[in-house]
Amino acid sequence: LVESDDRYRHMNPLTADIANSVTNSKLKLTANEKGEVDMCIAISEMRKESHEEGILVGRREGQREGTLQTLATLVNLKKLSVQDAASTAGISEEDFERYMASCN
């Protein structure tokens, strides 16, 4: 709808601000030289930022999973205690033991 309806490309800034507030969208609204807001651009930018944030979150989760796997391997090889592994991971011993159990 936003891309096919021309009214969204030439929106009054107050209307755009109200829509942004009501939907709690946190869009970055910028008026053009005519004083109009192009909601298509604002929404496109928000989608791009959300996509980039999702990639970063995925990377962090992947790194965390890799760290937990490495620590679990070290515990299994008796090179590290559960207590030290949990402390390094920043979780409780119980949570670390549950993680190890879920890997088996």
Gaussian input, Z-matrix of N, CA and C with variables (Angstrom, degrees):
# hf/3-21g

backbone

0 1
 N
 C     1     B1
 C     2     B2     1     A1
 N     3     B3     2     A2     1     D1
 C     4     B4     3     A3     2     D2
 C     5     B5     4     A4     3     D3
 N     6     B6     5     A5     4     D4
 C     7     B7     6     A6     5     D5
 C     8     B8     7     A7     6     D6
 N     9     B9     8     A8     7     D7
 C    10    B10     9     A9     8     D8
 C    11    B11    10    A10     9     D9
 N    12    B12    11    A11    10    D10
 C    13    B13    12    A12    11    D11
 C    14    B14    13    A13    12    D12
 N    15    B15    14    A14    13    D13
 C    16    B16    15    A15    14    D14
 C    17    B17    16    A16    15    D15
 N    18    B18    17    A17    16    D16
 C    19    B19    18    A18    17    D17
 C    20    B20    19    A19    18    D18
 N    21    B21    20    A20    19    D19
 C    22    B22    21    A21    20    D20
 C    23    B23    22    A22    21    D21
 N    24    B24    23    A23    22    D22
 C    25    B25    24    A24    23    D23
 C    26    B26    25    A25    24    D24
 N    27    B27    26    A26    25    D25
 C    28    B28    27    A27    26    D26
 C    29    B29    28    A28    27    D27
 N    30    B30    29    A29    28    D28
 C    31    B31    30    A30    29    D29
 C    32    B32    31    A31    30    D30
 N    33    B33    32    A32    31    D31
 C    34    B34    33    A33    32    D32
 C    35    B35    34    A34    33    D33
 N    36    B36    35    A35    34    D34
 C    37    B37    36    A36    35    D35
 C    38    B38    37    A37    36    D36
 N    39    B39    38    A38    37    D37
 C    40    B40    39    A39    38    D38
 C    41    B41    40    A40    39    D39
 N    42    B42    41    A41    40    D40
 C    43    B43    42    A42    41    D41
 C    44    B44    43    A43    42    D42
 N    45    B45    44    A44    43    D43
 C    46    B46    45    A45    44    D44
 C    47    B47    46    A46    45    D45
 N    48    B48    47    A47    46    D46
 C    49    B49    48    A48    47    D47
 C    50    B50    49    A49    48    D48
 N    51    B51    50    A50    49    D49
 C    52    B52    51    A51    50    D50
 C    53    B53    52    A52    51    D51
 N    54    B54    53    A53    52    D52
 C    55    B55    54    A54    53    D53
 C    56    B56    55    A55    54    D54
 N    57    B57    56    A56    55    D55
 C    58    B58    57    A57    56    D56
 C    59    B59    58    A58    57    D57
 N    60    B60    59    A59    58    D58
 C    61    B61    60    A60    59    D59
 C    62    B62    61    A61    60    D60
 N    63    B63    62    A62    61    D61
 C    64    B64    63    A63    62    D62
 C    65    B65    64    A64    63    D63
 N    66    B66    65    A65    64    D64
 C    67    B67    66    A66    65    D65
 C    68    B68    67    A67    66    D66
 N    69    B69    68    A68    67    D67
 C    70    B70    69    A69    68    D68
 C    71    B71    70    A70    69    D69
 N    72    B72    71    A71    70    D70
 C    73    B73    72    A72    71    D71
 C    74    B74    73    A73    72    D72
 N    75    B75    74    A74    73    D73
 C    76    B76    75    A75    74    D74
 C    77    B77    76    A76    75    D75
 N    78    B78    77    A77    76    D76
 C    79    B79    78    A78    77    D77
 C    80    B80    79    A79    78    D78
 N    81    B81    80    A80    79    D79
 C    82    B82    81    A81    80    D80
 C    83    B83    82    A82    81    D81
 N    84    B84    83    A83    82    D82
 C    85    B85    84    A84    83    D83
 C    86    B86    85    A85    84    D84
 N    87    B87    86    A86    85    D85
 C    88    B88    87    A87    86    D86
 C    89    B89    88    A88    87    D87
 N    90    B90    89    A89    88    D88
 C    91    B91    90    A90    89    D89
 C    92    B92    91    A91    90    D90
 N    93    B93    92    A92    91    D91
 C    94    B94    93    A93    92    D92
 C    95    B95    94    A94    93    D93
 N    96    B96    95    A95    94    D94
 C    97    B97    96    A96    95    D95
 C    98    B98    97    A97    96    D96
 N    99    B99    98    A98    97    D97
 C   100   B100    99    A99    98    D98
 C   101   B101   100   A100    99    D99
 N   102   B102   101   A101   100   D100
 C   103   B103   102   A102   101   D101
 C   104   B104   103   A103   102   D102
 N   105   B105   104   A104   103   D103
 C   106   B106   105   A105   104   D104
 C   107   B107   106   A106   105   D105
 N   108   B108   107   A107   106   D106
 C   109   B109   108   A108   107   D107
 C   110   B110   109   A109   108   D108
 N   111   B111   110   A110   109   D109
 C   112   B112   111   A111   110   D110
 C   113   B113   112   A112   111   D111
 N   114   B114   113   A113   112   D112
 C   115   B115   114   A114   113   D113
 C   116   B116   115   A115   114   D114
 N   117   B117   116   A116   115   D115
 C   118   B118   117   A117   116   D116
 C   119   B119   118   A118   117   D117
 N   120   B120   119   A119   118   D118
 C   121   B121   120   A120   119   D119
 C   122   B122   121   A121   120   D120
 N   123   B123   122   A122   121   D121
 C   124   B124   123   A123   122   D122
 C   125   B125   124   A124   123   D123
 N   126   B126   125   A125   124   D124
 C   127   B127   126   A126   125   D125
 C   128   B128   127   A127   126   D126
 N   129   B129   128   A128   127   D127
 C   130   B130   129   A129   128   D128
 C   131   B131   130   A130   129   D129
 N   132   B132   131   A131   130   D130
 C   133   B133   132   A132   131   D131
 C   134   B134   133   A133   132   D132
 N   135   B135   134   A134   133   D133
 C   136   B136   135   A135   134   D134
 C   137   B137   136   A136   135   D135
 N   138   B138   137   A137   136   D136
 C   139   B139   138   A138   137   D137
 C   140   B140   139   A139   138   D138
 N   141   B141   140   A140   139   D139
 C   142   B142   141   A141   140   D140
 C   143   B143   142   A142   141   D141
 N   144   B144   143   A143   142   D142
 C   145   B145   144   A144   143   D143
 C   146   B146   145   A145   144   D144
 N   147   B147   146   A146   145   D145
 C   148   B148   147   A147   146   D146
 C   149   B149   148   A148   147   D147
 N   150   B150   149   A149   148   D148
 C   151   B151   150   A150   149   D149
 C   152   B152   151   A151   150   D150
 N   153   B153   152   A152   151   D151
 C   154   B154   153   A153   152   D152
 C   155   B155   154   A154   153   D153
 N   156   B156   155   A155   154   D154
 C   157   B157   156   A156   155   D155
 C   158   B158   157   A157   156   D156
 N   159   B159   158   A158   157   D157
 C   160   B160   159   A159   158   D158
 C   161   B161   160   A160   159   D159
 N   162   B162   161   A161   160   D160
 C   163   B163   162   A162   161   D161
 C   164   B164   163   A163   162   D162
 N   165   B165   164   A164   163   D163
 C   166   B166   165   A165   164   D164
 C   167   B167   166   A166   165   D165
 N   168   B168   167   A167   166   D166
 C   169   B169   168   A168   167   D167
 C   170   B170   169   A169   168   D168
 N   171   B171   170   A170   169   D169
 C   172   B172   171   A171   170   D170
 C   173   B173   172   A172   171   D171
 N   174   B174   173   A173   172   D172
 C   175   B175   174   A174   173   D173
 C   176   B176   175   A175   174   D174
 N   177   B177   176   A176   175   D175
 C   178   B178   177   A177   176   D176
 C   179   B179   178   A178   177   D177
 N   180   B180   179   A179   178   D178
 C   181   B181   180   A180   179   D179
 C   182   B182   181   A181   180   D180
 N   183   B183   182   A182   181   D181
 C   184   B184   183   A183   182   D182
 C   185   B185   184   A184   183   D183
 N   186   B186   185   A185   184   D184
 C   187   B187   186   A186   185   D185
 C   188   B188   187   A187   186   D186
 N   189   B189   188   A188   187   D187
 C   190   B190   189   A189   188   D188
 C   191   B191   190   A190   189   D189
 N   192   B192   191   A191   190   D190
 C   193   B193   192   A192   191   D191
 C   194   B194   193   A193   192   D192
 N   195   B195   194   A194   193   D193
 C   196   B196   195   A195   194   D194
 C   197   B197   196   A196   195   D195
 N   198   B198   197   A197   196   D196
 C   199   B199   198   A198   197   D197
 C   200   B200   199   A199   198   D198
 N   201   B201   200   A200   199   D199
 C   202   B202   201   A201   200   D200
 C   203   B203   202   A202   201   D201
 N   204   B204   203   A203   202   D202
 C   205   B205   204   A204   203   D203
 C   206   B206   205   A205   204   D204
 N   207   B207   206   A206   205   D205
 C   208   B208   207   A207   206   D206
 C   209   B209   208   A208   207   D207
 N   210   B210   209   A209   208   D208
 C   211   B211   210   A210   209   D209
 C   212   B212   211   A211   210   D210
 N   213   B213   212   A212   211   D211
 C   214   B214   213   A213   212   D212
 C   215   B215   214   A214   213   D213
 N   216   B216   215   A215   214   D214
 C   217   B217   216   A216   215   D215
 C   218   B218   217   A217   216   D216
 N   219   B219   218   A218   217   D217
 C   220   B220   219   A219   218   D218
 C   221   B221   220   A220   219   D219
 N   222   B222   221   A221   220   D220
 C   223   B223   222   A222   221   D221
 C   224   B224   223   A223   222   D222
 N   225   B225   224   A224   223   D223
 C   226   B226   225   A225   224   D224
 C   227   B227   226   A226   225   D225
 N   228   B228   227   A227   226   D226
 C   229   B229   228   A228   227   D227
 C   230   B230   229   A229   228   D228
 N   231   B231   230   A230   229   D229
 C   232   B232   231   A231   230   D230
 C   233   B233   232   A232   231   D231
 N   234   B234   233   A233   232   D232
 C   235   B235   234   A234   233   D233
 C   236   B236   235   A235   234   D234
 N   237   B237   236   A236   235   D235
 C   238   B238   237   A237   236   D236
 C   239   B239   238   A238   237   D237
 N   240   B240   239   A239   238   D238
 C   241   B241   240   A240   239   D239
 C   242   B242   241   A241   240   D240
 N   243   B243   242   A242   241   D241
 C   244   B244   243   A243   242   D242
 C   245   B245   244   A244   243   D243
 N   246   B246   245   A245   244   D244
 C   247   B247   246   A246   245   D245
 C   248   B248   247   A247   246   D246
 N   249   B249   248   A248   247   D247
 C   250   B250   249   A249   248   D248
 C   251   B251   250   A250   249   D249
 N   252   B252   251   A251   250   D250
 C   253   B253   252   A252   251   D251
 C   254   B254   253   A253   252   D252
 N   255   B255   254   A254   253   D253
 C   256   B256   255   A255   254   D254
 C   257   B257   256   A256   255   D255
 N   258   B258   257   A257   256   D256
 C   259   B259   258   A258   257   D257
 C   260   B260   259   A259   258   D258
 N   261   B261   260   A260   259   D259
 C   262   B262   261   A261   260   D260
 C   263   B263   262   A262   261   D261
 N   264   B264   263   A263   262   D262
 C   265   B265   264   A264   263   D263
 C   266   B266   265   A265   264   D264
 N   267   B267   266   A266   265   D265
 C   268   B268   267   A267   266   D266
 C   269   B269   268   A268   267   D267
 N   270   B270   269   A269   268   D268
 C   271   B271   270   A270   269   D269
 C   272   B272   271   A271   270   D270
 N   273   B273   272   A272   271   D271
 C   274   B274   273   A273   272   D272
 C   275   B275   274   A274   273   D273
 N   276   B276   275   A275   274   D274
 C   277   B277   276   A276   275   D275
 C   278   B278   277   A277   276   D276
 N   279   B279   278   A278   277   D277
 C   280   B280   279   A279   278   D278
 C   281   B281   280   A280   279   D279
 N   282   B282   281   A281   280   D280
 C   283   B283   282   A282   281   D281
 C   284   B284   283   A283   282   D282
 N   285   B285   284   A284   283   D283
 C   286   B286   285   A285   284   D284
 C   287   B287   286   A286   285   D285
 N   288   B288   287   A287   286   D286
 C   289   B289   288   A288   287   D287
 C   290   B290   289   A289   288   D288
 N   291   B291   290   A290   289   D289
 C   292   B292   291   A291   290   D290
 C   293   B293   292   A292   291   D291
 N   294   B294   293   A293   292   D292
 C   295   B295   294   A294   293   D293
 C   296   B296   295   A295   294   D294
 N   297   B297   296   A296   295   D295
 C   298   B298   297   A297   296   D296
 C   299   B299   298   A298   297   D297
 N   300   B300   299   A299   298   D298
 C   301   B301   300   A300   299   D299
 C   302   B302   301   A301   300   D300
 N   303   B303   302   A302   301   D301
 C   304   B304   303   A303   302   D302
 C   305   B305   304   A304   303   D303
 N   306   B306   305   A305   304   D304
 C   307   B307   306   A306   305   D305
 C   308   B308   307   A307   306   D306
 N   309   B309   308   A308   307   D307
 C   310   B310   309   A309   308   D308
 C   311   B311   310   A310   309   D309

   B1=1.4595
   B2=1.5225
   B3=1.3109
   B4=1.4594
   B5=1.5247
   B6=1.3190
   B7=1.4551
   B8=1.5262
   B9=1.3346
   B10=1.4647
   B11=1.5292
   B12=1.3059
   B13=1.4650
   B14=1.5193
   B15=1.3220
   B16=1.4629
   B17=1.5305
   B18=1.3321
   B19=1.4727
   B20=1.5350
   B21=1.3337
   B22=1.4606
   B23=1.5228
   B24=1.3168
   B25=1.4639
   B26=1.5284
   B27=1.3135
   B28=1.4686
   B29=1.5230
   B30=1.3219
   B31=1.4567
   B32=1.5325
   B33=1.3120
   B34=1.4519
   B35=1.5363
   B36=1.3549
   B37=1.4707
   B38=1.5317
   B39=1.3211
   B40=1.4662
   B41=1.5307
   B42=1.3140
   B43=1.4600
   B44=1.5203
   B45=1.3398
   B46=1.4652
   B47=1.5250
   B48=1.3295
   B49=1.4663
   B50=1.5300
   B51=1.3161
   B52=1.4739
   B53=1.5253
   B54=1.3286
   B55=1.4664
   B56=1.5259
   B57=1.3077
   B58=1.4674
   B59=1.5292
   B60=1.3205
   B61=1.4705
   B62=1.5246
   B63=1.3249
   B64=1.4613
   B65=1.5263
   B66=1.3312
   B67=1.4617
   B68=1.5274
   B69=1.3334
   B70=1.4720
   B71=1.5419
   B72=1.3463
   B73=1.4634
   B74=1.5191
   B75=1.3036
   B76=1.4632
   B77=1.5320
   B78=1.3288
   B79=1.4515
   B80=1.5195
   B81=1.3117
   B82=1.4627
   B83=1.5171
   B84=1.3146
   B85=1.4571
   B86=1.5246
   B87=1.3201
   B88=1.4527
   B89=1.5173
   B90=1.3164
   B91=1.4524
   B92=1.5256
   B93=1.3308
   B94=1.4648
   B95=1.5259
   B96=1.3250
   B97=1.4738
   B98=1.5301
   B99=1.3189
   B100=1.4593
   B101=1.5243
   B102=1.3382
   B103=1.4613
   B104=1.5152
   B105=1.3254
   B106=1.4617
   B107=1.5290
   B108=1.3273
   B109=1.4642
   B110=1.5289
   B111=1.3187
   B112=1.4638
   B113=1.5227
   B114=1.3368
   B115=1.4655
   B116=1.5241
   B117=1.3293
   B118=1.4737
   B119=1.5213
   B120=1.3227
   B121=1.4663
   B122=1.5217
   B123=1.3239
   B124=1.4675
   B125=1.5213
   B126=1.3175
   B127=1.4667
   B128=1.5174
   B129=1.3144
   B130=1.4698
   B131=1.5307
   B132=1.3208
   B133=1.4648
   B134=1.5211
   B135=1.3426
   B136=1.4611
   B137=1.5339
   B138=1.3175
   B139=1.4699
   B140=1.5227
   B141=1.3203
   B142=1.4683
   B143=1.5316
   B144=1.3392
   B145=1.4668
   B146=1.5276
   B147=1.3257
   B148=1.4605
   B149=1.5217
   B150=1.3117
   B151=1.4614
   B152=1.5315
   B153=1.3236
   B154=1.4663
   B155=1.5293
   B156=1.3324
   B157=1.4672
   B158=1.5237
   B159=1.3254
   B160=1.4618
   B161=1.5192
   B162=1.3077
   B163=1.4635
   B164=1.5243
   B165=1.3340
   B166=1.4704
   B167=1.5278
   B168=1.3172
   B169=1.4680
   B170=1.5240
   B171=1.3248
   B172=1.4584
   B173=1.5175
   B174=1.3112
   B175=1.4696
   B176=1.5258
   B177=1.3337
   B178=1.4768
   B179=1.5229
   B180=1.3230
   B181=1.4682
   B182=1.5222
   B183=1.3205
   B184=1.4606
   B185=1.5170
   B186=1.3316
   B187=1.4612
   B188=1.5224
   B189=1.3142
   B190=1.4755
   B191=1.5170
   B192=1.3253
   B193=1.4679
   B194=1.5234
   B195=1.3191
   B196=1.4593
   B197=1.5169
   B198=1.3172
   B199=1.4677
   B200=1.5278
   B201=1.3329
   B202=1.4658
   B203=1.5295
   B204=1.3235
   B205=1.4643
   B206=1.5235
   B207=1.3219
   B208=1.4702
   B209=1.5244
   B210=1.3203
   B211=1.4661
   B212=1.5243
   B213=1.3304
   B214=1.4702
   B215=1.5276
   B216=1.3039
   B217=1.4651
   B218=1.5258
   B219=1.3244
   B220=1.4724
   B221=1.5285
   B222=1.3300
   B223=1.4685
   B224=1.5239
   B225=1.3214
   B226=1.4642
   B227=1.5265
   B228=1.3227
   B229=1.4722
   B230=1.5308
   B231=1.3332
   B232=1.4673
   B233=1.5335
   B234=1.3368
   B235=1.4618
   B236=1.5199
   B237=1.3318
   B238=1.4465
   B239=1.5178
   B240=1.3222
   B241=1.4653
   B242=1.5329
   B243=1.3175
   B244=1.4564
   B245=1.5206
   B246=1.3220
   B247=1.4592
   B248=1.5288
   B249=1.3252
   B250=1.4630
   B251=1.5360
   B252=1.3221
   B253=1.4622
   B254=1.5294
   B255=1.3298
   B256=1.4647
   B257=1.5220
   B258=1.3070
   B259=1.4568
   B260=1.5295
   B261=1.3283
   B262=1.4573
   B263=1.5279
   B264=1.3192
   B265=1.4654
   B266=1.5240
   B267=1.3182
   B268=1.4599
   B269=1.5139
   B270=1.3498
   B271=1.4675
   B272=1.5180
   B273=1.3195
   B274=1.4692
   B275=1.5217
   B276=1.3282
   B277=1.4669
   B278=1.5236
   B279=1.3384
   B280=1.4601
   B281=1.5310
   B282=1.3251
   B283=1.4617
   B284=1.5262
   B285=1.3250
   B286=1.4623
   B287=1.5322
   B288=1.3107
   B289=1.4701
   B290=1.5299
   B291=1.3534
   B292=1.4674
   B293=1.5242
   B294=1.3356
   B295=1.4633
   B296=1.5289
   B297=1.3252
   B298=1.4708
   B299=1.5308
   B300=1.3207
   B301=1.4669
   B302=1.5292
   B303=1.3174
   B304=1.4731
   B305=1.5295
   B306=1.3097
   B307=1.4757
   B308=1.5182
   B309=1.3146
   B310=1.4793
   B311=1.4829
   A1=110.28
   A2=116.99
   A3=120.59
   A4=110.82
   A5=116.85
   A6=119.91
   A7=112.83
   A8=117.80
   A9=119.44
   A10=113.20
   A11=118.33
   A12=121.33
   A13=108.87
   A14=116.41
   A15=122.54
   A16=112.97
   A17=117.27
   A18=119.27
   A19=111.82
   A20=117.08
   A21=120.56
   A22=111.92
   A23=117.08
   A24=121.04
   A25=111.90
   A26=117.22
   A27=121.63
   A28=109.92
   A29=115.93
   A30=120.40
   A31=110.92
   A32=114.63
   A33=121.56
   A34=108.01
   A35=117.71
   A36=119.72
   A37=114.13
   A38=117.38
   A39=119.96
   A40=110.37
   A41=116.95
   A42=121.30
   A43=110.69
   A44=115.71
   A45=120.47
   A46=110.41
   A47=116.55
   A48=120.82
   A49=110.90
   A50=116.32
   A51=120.37
   A52=109.75
   A53=117.49
   A54=120.93
   A55=110.61
   A56=116.02
   A57=121.67
   A58=110.38
   A59=116.65
   A60=121.48
   A61=111.78
   A62=116.59
   A63=121.38
   A64=111.01
   A65=116.79
   A66=120.30
   A67=112.61
   A68=116.13
   A69=122.00
   A70=110.29
   A71=114.54
   A72=120.29
   A73=114.13
   A74=117.85
   A75=122.34
   A76=111.63
   A77=116.12
   A78=121.03
   A79=109.64
   A80=116.82
   A81=121.70
   A82=106.79
   A83=115.88
   A84=121.29
   A85=109.98
   A86=115.97
   A87=121.89
   A88=108.26
   A89=115.90
   A90=120.18
   A91=109.89
   A92=115.63
   A93=119.99
   A94=110.03
   A95=116.27
   A96=120.35
   A97=112.70
   A98=118.07
   A99=122.12
   A100=111.96
   A101=116.72
   A102=120.84
   A103=113.25
   A104=116.74
   A105=121.14
   A106=110.13
   A107=115.32
   A108=121.48
   A109=108.01
   A110=116.10
   A111=121.49
   A112=107.15
   A113=115.54
   A114=120.55
   A115=111.16
   A116=117.69
   A117=120.80
   A118=109.83
   A119=116.12
   A120=120.30
   A121=110.00
   A122=116.98
   A123=120.69
   A124=111.27
   A125=116.93
   A126=120.55
   A127=110.41
   A128=116.83
   A129=120.72
   A130=110.83
   A131=116.20
   A132=120.57
   A133=110.98
   A134=116.93
   A135=120.39
   A136=109.82
   A137=117.19
   A138=120.43
   A139=110.35
   A140=116.91
   A141=120.80
   A142=110.36
   A143=116.60
   A144=120.62
   A145=110.86
   A146=117.34
   A147=120.72
   A148=110.86
   A149=116.54
   A150=121.40
   A151=110.32
   A152=116.35
   A153=120.64
   A154=111.00
   A155=116.46
   A156=120.39
   A157=110.37
   A158=116.94
   A159=121.09
   A160=112.28
   A161=116.44
   A162=120.72
   A163=110.23
   A164=116.79
   A165=120.11
   A166=111.61
   A167=116.84
   A168=120.71
   A169=109.68
   A170=116.65
   A171=120.62
   A172=112.34
   A173=116.23
   A174=119.95
   A175=110.83
   A176=115.53
   A177=119.00
   A178=110.76
   A179=116.42
   A180=120.06
   A181=110.66
   A182=116.41
   A183=120.52
   A184=111.89
   A185=115.78
   A186=119.74
   A187=110.57
   A188=116.34
   A189=120.09
   A190=109.91
   A191=117.01
   A192=120.74
   A193=109.82
   A194=116.99
   A195=120.91
   A196=112.02
   A197=116.19
   A198=120.99
   A199=110.12
   A200=116.06
   A201=119.49
   A202=111.25
   A203=117.30
   A204=120.40
   A205=110.97
   A206=116.38
   A207=120.42
   A208=110.72
   A209=116.67
   A210=120.38
   A211=111.02
   A212=116.78
   A213=119.89
   A214=110.46
   A215=116.92
   A216=120.89
   A217=110.46
   A218=116.35
   A219=120.03
   A220=111.31
   A221=116.89
   A222=120.11
   A223=109.37
   A224=117.18
   A225=120.97
   A226=112.05
   A227=116.57
   A228=121.03
   A229=112.12
   A230=115.72
   A231=122.43
   A232=112.33
   A233=115.74
   A234=121.46
   A235=111.40
   A236=115.43
   A237=121.43
   A238=108.53
   A239=116.09
   A240=119.14
   A241=109.92
   A242=115.40
   A243=120.22
   A244=109.54
   A245=115.92
   A246=120.59
   A247=110.63
   A248=117.85
   A249=121.07
   A250=111.48
   A251=115.86
   A252=119.73
   A253=110.53
   A254=116.25
   A255=120.68
   A256=110.63
   A257=116.16
   A258=120.81
   A259=110.95
   A260=116.26
   A261=120.70
   A262=111.00
   A263=116.66
   A264=121.82
   A265=112.11
   A266=116.94
   A267=120.51
   A268=113.22
   A269=115.87
   A270=120.65
   A271=108.67
   A272=116.05
   A273=119.99
   A274=109.71
   A275=115.19
   A276=119.85
   A277=110.42
   A278=116.25
   A279=120.61
   A280=110.72
   A281=116.65
   A282=119.97
   A283=110.86
   A284=116.12
   A285=118.72
   A286=110.38
   A287=116.57
   A288=119.81
   A289=111.40
   A290=116.48
   A291=119.44
   A292=110.12
   A293=116.21
   A294=119.10
   A295=110.40
   A296=115.86
   A297=119.38
   A298=110.57
   A299=116.45
   A300=119.85
   A301=111.26
   A302=116.61
   A303=119.87
   A304=111.43
   A305=117.19
   A306=121.51
   A307=111.69
   A308=116.64
   A309=119.82
   A310=112.89
   D1=-45.73
   D2=-177.53
   D3=-62.28
   D4=-36.62
   D5=-178.04
   D6=-82.87
   D7=-22.64
   D8=-175.71
   D9=-100.43
   D10=-16.82
   D11=-178.22
   D12=-102.89
   D13=113.17
   D14=-174.57
   D15=-61.42
   D16=-21.11
   D17=179.80
   D18=-62.55
   D19=-27.16
   D20=179.55
   D21=-76.08
   D22=-19.31
   D23=178.56
   D24=-83.38
   D25=-18.05
   D26=-176.13
   D27=-131.56
   D28=59.58
   D29=-174.23
   D30=-93.35
   D31=142.46
   D32=174.16
   D33=-62.64
   D34=135.04
   D35=-177.47
   D36=-56.69
   D37=-37.25
   D38=179.40
   D39=-66.11
   D40=-42.92
   D41=177.67
   D42=-62.44
   D43=-43.48
   D44=178.98
   D45=-63.14
   D46=-40.29
   D47=179.95
   D48=-66.11
   D49=-40.46
   D50=177.97
   D51=-64.75
   D52=-46.03
   D53=178.62
   D54=-59.95
   D55=-40.58
   D56=178.94
   D57=-63.68
   D58=-43.60
   D59=-178.92
   D60=-68.67
   D61=-45.91
   D62=-176.98
   D63=-63.84
   D64=-37.77
   D65=-178.77
   D66=-89.82
   D67=-3.90
   D68=-178.34
   D69=50.80
   D70=43.88
   D71=-174.76
   D72=-84.58
   D73=-22.66
   D74=-179.07
   D75=58.31
   D76=38.29
   D77=176.91
   D78=-72.62
   D79=146.23
   D80=174.93
   D81=-88.54
   D82=105.12
   D83=-175.14
   D84=-96.63
   D85=125.75
   D86=179.66
   D87=-130.65
   D88=125.69
   D89=178.77
   D90=-80.37
   D91=142.92
   D92=176.69
   D93=-83.39
   D94=-172.20
   D95=-177.54
   D96=-64.46
   D97=-21.12
   D98=176.88
   D99=-88.19
   D100=-1.66
   D101=-178.68
   D102=82.31
   D103=15.14
   D104=-179.93
   D105=-103.27
   D106=154.06
   D107=177.16
   D108=-106.61
   D109=131.53
   D110=175.58
   D111=-95.25
   D112=99.30
   D113=-178.06
   D114=-65.31
   D115=-25.96
   D116=178.56
   D117=-61.31
   D118=-45.03
   D119=179.01
   D120=-66.37
   D121=-44.44
   D122=-179.65
   D123=-59.42
   D124=-44.71
   D125=-179.18
   D126=-70.02
   D127=-38.44
   D128=177.59
   D129=-60.33
   D130=-43.76
   D131=178.97
   D132=-64.63
   D133=-40.26
   D134=179.17
   D135=-64.23
   D136=-41.66
   D137=179.71
   D138=-64.60
   D139=-40.63
   D140=179.14
   D141=-63.17
   D142=-45.10
   D143=178.91
   D144=-62.92
   D145=-40.48
   D146=179.03
   D147=-64.69
   D148=-40.14
   D149=178.07
   D150=-62.66
   D151=-46.19
   D152=179.77
   D153=-63.57
   D154=-39.54
   D155=177.91
   D156=-64.36
   D157=-39.79
   D158=177.57
   D159=-61.74
   D160=-39.40
   D161=177.28
   D162=-63.08
   D163=-44.83
   D164=179.56
   D165=-63.32
   D166=-42.42
   D167=178.92
   D168=-62.26
   D169=-43.50
   D170=178.55
   D171=-61.10
   D172=-40.80
   D173=178.31
   D174=-64.23
   D175=-44.30
   D176=179.75
   D177=-61.65
   D178=-43.50
   D179=-179.92
   D180=-64.70
   D181=-38.68
   D182=177.81
   D183=-64.67
   D184=-41.29
   D185=177.66
   D186=-65.56
   D187=-41.03
   D188=179.21
   D189=-63.22
   D190=-43.03
   D191=179.08
   D192=-62.24
   D193=-41.75
   D194=178.40
   D195=-62.62
   D196=-39.90
   D197=178.25
   D198=-64.18
   D199=-45.72
   D200=179.51
   D201=-62.74
   D202=-40.14
   D203=178.58
   D204=-63.34
   D205=-42.54
   D206=179.14
   D207=-63.60
   D208=-45.26
   D209=179.05
   D210=-62.80
   D211=-41.01
   D212=179.03
   D213=-63.51
   D214=-39.75
   D215=177.83
   D216=-62.71
   D217=-43.02
   D218=179.29
   D219=-64.42
   D220=-36.89
   D221=176.90
   D222=-66.60
   D223=-44.88
   D224=179.70
   D225=-61.92
   D226=-32.35
   D227=178.38
   D228=-84.65
   D229=3.26
   D230=179.93
   D231=62.47
   D232=28.93
   D233=177.45
   D234=-94.90
   D235=-12.24
   D236=-176.25
   D237=-150.00
   D238=143.50
   D239=177.70
   D240=-83.18
   D241=158.71
   D242=176.40
   D243=-59.21
   D244=-40.80
   D245=-179.40
   D246=-60.37
   D247=-46.67
   D248=-179.53
   D249=-67.83
   D250=-38.87
   D251=179.38
   D252=-64.52
   D253=-44.96
   D254=179.37
   D255=-63.03
   D256=-42.01
   D257=178.80
   D258=-62.43
   D259=-43.40
   D260=178.78
   D261=-63.46
   D262=-38.40
   D263=-179.98
   D264=-77.06
   D265=-15.98
   D266=-179.34
   D267=76.45
   D268=30.19
   D269=178.75
   D270=-130.71
   D271=170.27
   D272=179.51
   D273=-73.52
   D274=159.26
   D275=176.52
   D276=-59.86
   D277=-39.53
   D278=-179.80
   D279=-61.89
   D280=-43.65
   D281=179.29
   D282=-65.52
   D283=-38.48
   D284=179.10
   D285=-66.60
   D286=-41.86
   D287=177.58
   D288=-62.93
   D289=-38.56
   D290=176.05
   D291=-63.71
   D292=-39.75
   D293=177.81
   D294=-61.48
   D295=-45.59
   D296=-179.21
   D297=-62.61
   D298=-40.18
   D299=179.47
   D300=-64.88
   D301=-35.00
   D302=-178.81
   D303=-72.34
   D304=-19.18
   D305=179.64
   D306=-81.51
   D307=-21.20
   D308=-175.90
   D309=-88.50

